[in-house]
């Protein structure tokens, strides 16, 4: 039986895999990120052959439990590699999660390269090699907020302009994902890290901005739900992904404090709201419409109180 051979330069990480044993092949960009890695593990469990695209320097910590899975192929995200991957494999589905948030002082051109041009190249490969389905991971943030949200909005407009009925295109608009073992640079994980270190104070804004915090499991299930019903849609389609229940940042953080101190009564960390200003152009509310997702049979299962509890149970102290 013919096997697909990895074109990677690192045989210690990448393996031979028998693609023919799997129902379909799915390519996931940003595979080592939080959302990407959870999608990788979910689709491996569902019997897909998964090709994960990553930066050469990316940590594999989120994928440590599946690195030896013979149905996973990891590849670096250079353009030559990508073309070879599409040439050598029948890619049925692409889920594009890779992005640059601009948190490490990346230049405007680096943000545009990561969030617009890279995605367009993937999309062009999809259309050229007749990939059936393309998911883009977008944001519910307004484009004026920062360069990240502006670039994501531009890319979604490019997708809409160039989508045809020959490919199913789904633009998944997310706002604030959280969950266990996320990167410490993320807001919820950072707050928890401060409690774990028993910091004396956490300096925060007034926290009156409303957000829809959605647990990672519900986000992954939203992608799966749309994929199962993809044949009911053609061309470009958008879905807002949220619980439909917004809460102020202040109330969310106070709930973390409450549950953490119940679990660890000796913690003395105090929350100082109003100690720092809002960022320039801060959104005080987020507009969303999750009804199209609900109409597909998807529904959020984990709301913020339960989500915080799950994180504390999984991560421990």
Residue pairs with C-beta under 8 A, 6 or more apart in sequence:
1 18
1 20
2 20
3 16
3 17
3 18
3 19
4 16
4 17
4 18
4 19
4 73
4 88
4 89
5 16
6 14
6 15
6 16
6 17
6 73
6 75
7 75
7 81
7 84
7 85
7 88
8 14
8 73
8 74
8 75
8 76
8 81
13 60
13 67
13 74
14 73
14 74
14 75
15 68
15 70
15 72
15 73
16 70
17 49
17 70
17 71
17 72
17 73
18 70
18 71
19 25
19 49
19 71
19 89
21 49
21 71
22 47
22 48
22 49
22 71
23 47
23 48
24 48
24 49
24 92
24 93
25 48
25 49
25 50
25 51
25 89
25 90
25 91
25 92
25 93
26 43
26 48
26 49
26 50
26 51
26 91
26 92
26 93
26 94
26 95
27 50
27 51
27 52
27 53
27 85
27 91
27 93
27 94
27 95
28 36
28 39
28 40
28 43
28 50
28 51
28 52
28 53
28 94
28 95
28 97
29 36
29 53
29 77
29 94
29 95
29 96
29 97
29 98
29 118
29 122
30 36
30 53
30 54
30 96
30 97
30 98
30 99
30 137
31 37
31 39
31 40
31 50
31 52
31 53
31 54
31 63
31 74
31 97
32 52
32 54
32 55
32 58
32 59
32 60
32 61
32 62
32 63
33 62
33 97
33 98
33 183
34 62
34 177
34 179
34 182
34 183
34 186
34 216
35 97
35 137
35 174
35 177
35 216
35 219
35 220
36 52
36 95
36 97
36 98
37 62
37 63
38 62
38 179
38 216
38 217
38 219
38 220
39 95
39 97
39 220
39 223
40 50
40 52
40 63
40 66
40 72
41 63
41 65
41 66
42 220
42 224
43 50
44 50
44 66
44 69
44 71
44 72
46 224
48 71
49 71
49 73
50 71
50 72
50 73
51 73
51 74
51 75
51 85
51 89
51 91
52 63
52 72
52 73
52 74
52 75
53 74
53 75
53 76
53 77
53 82
53 85
53 98
54 60
54 74
54 75
54 76
54 77
55 76
55 77
56 76
56 77
56 78
60 67
60 74
62 181
63 72
63 74
66 72
67 74
75 81
75 82
75 85
77 98
77 118
79 121
82 121
82 122
82 125
83 125
85 91
86 125
86 126
86 128
86 129
86 131
87 129
91 126
91 129
91 131
92 131
92 132
92 133
93 131
93 132
93 133
93 134
93 135
93 227
94 122
94 126
94 131
94 133
94 134
94 135
95 135
95 137
95 223
96 119
96 122
96 123
96 134
96 135
96 136
96 137
97 137
98 114
98 118
98 119
99 114
99 115
99 137
99 148
99 152
100 106
100 110
100 111
100 113
100 114
100 115
100 148
100 151
101 148
102 111
102 146
102 147
102 148
103 185
106 114
108 147
111 147
111 148
111 151
112 151
114 151
115 148
115 151
115 152
115 154
115 155
116 151
116 154
116 155
116 158
119 136
119 155
119 159
120 155
120 158
122 134
123 134
123 159
123 162
125 131
126 134
126 167
127 164
127 166
127 167
130 166
131 167
132 167
132 168
132 230
133 167
133 168
133 169
133 170
133 227
133 230
134 159
134 167
134 168
134 169
134 170
135 170
135 172
135 223
135 226
135 227
136 155
136 156
136 159
136 169
136 170
136 171
136 172
137 172
137 174
138 152
138 153
138 155
138 156
138 171
138 172
138 173
138 174
138 238
139 148
139 149
139 152
139 173
139 174
139 175
140 173
140 174
140 175
140 212
140 240
140 242
140 286
140 287
140 288
141 148
141 149
141 152
141 175
141 283
141 286
142 149
142 283
143 149
143 150
143 152
143 153
143 154
144 150
144 281
145 281
145 282
145 283
146 279
146 281
156 171
156 238
159 169
159 171
159 236
160 171
160 236
163 169
163 235
163 236
164 235
165 234
165 235
168 230
168 231
168 233
168 234
168 235
168 237
169 235
169 236
169 237
170 226
170 230
170 233
170 237
170 238
170 239
171 236
171 237
171 238
171 239
172 222
172 223
172 226
172 238
172 239
172 241
173 238
173 239
173 240
173 241
173 288
174 214
174 219
174 241
174 242
175 211
175 212
175 214
175 241
175 242
175 286
175 288
176 187
176 188
176 211
176 212
176 213
176 214
177 214
177 215
177 216
177 219
178 186
178 187
178 188
178 189
178 213
178 214
178 215
178 216
178 307
178 311
179 215
179 216
179 217
179 307
179 310
179 311
180 216
180 310
180 311
180 314
180 315
181 314
181 315
182 188
182 189
182 216
183 189
184 190
184 193
188 213
188 252
188 256
188 311
191 202
191 253
191 256
192 256
192 260
192 311
192 315
194 202
194 269
195 256
195 257
195 260
195 264
195 267
195 269
196 317
198 266
198 267
198 268
198 269
199 269
200 268
200 269
200 270
201 269
201 270
201 271
201 272
201 275
202 253
202 269
202 270
202 271
202 272
203 272
203 275
203 276
204 249
204 250
204 253
204 271
204 272
204 273
204 274
204 275
204 276
205 249
205 273
205 274
205 275
205 276
205 277
205 278
205 282
206 250
206 273
206 274
206 278
207 248
207 249
207 250
207 251
207 253
207 273
208 248
208 249
208 250
208 284
209 248
209 249
209 278
209 282
209 283
209 284
209 285
210 246
210 247
210 248
210 249
210 284
210 285
210 286
211 246
211 247
211 248
211 249
211 252
211 286
212 242
212 243
212 244
212 245
212 246
212 247
212 286
212 288
213 243
213 247
213 252
213 304
213 307
214 241
214 242
214 243
214 300
215 300
215 301
215 302
215 306
215 307
215 310
217 301
217 302
218 243
218 300
218 301
218 302
219 241
221 298
221 301
222 239
222 241
222 293
222 298
225 293
225 296
225 297
225 298
226 239
226 293
226 296
226 298
229 296
239 292
239 293
240 288
240 289
240 290
240 292
240 293
241 290
241 293
242 286
242 288
242 290
242 300
243 290
243 300
243 303
243 304
244 288
244 290
244 294
244 300
245 303
245 304
246 285
246 286
247 304
250 273
252 304
253 271
254 271
255 304
255 305
255 308
256 308
257 269
257 271
259 305
259 308
259 309
259 312
260 267
260 269
260 312
261 267
263 312
263 317
264 317
302 310
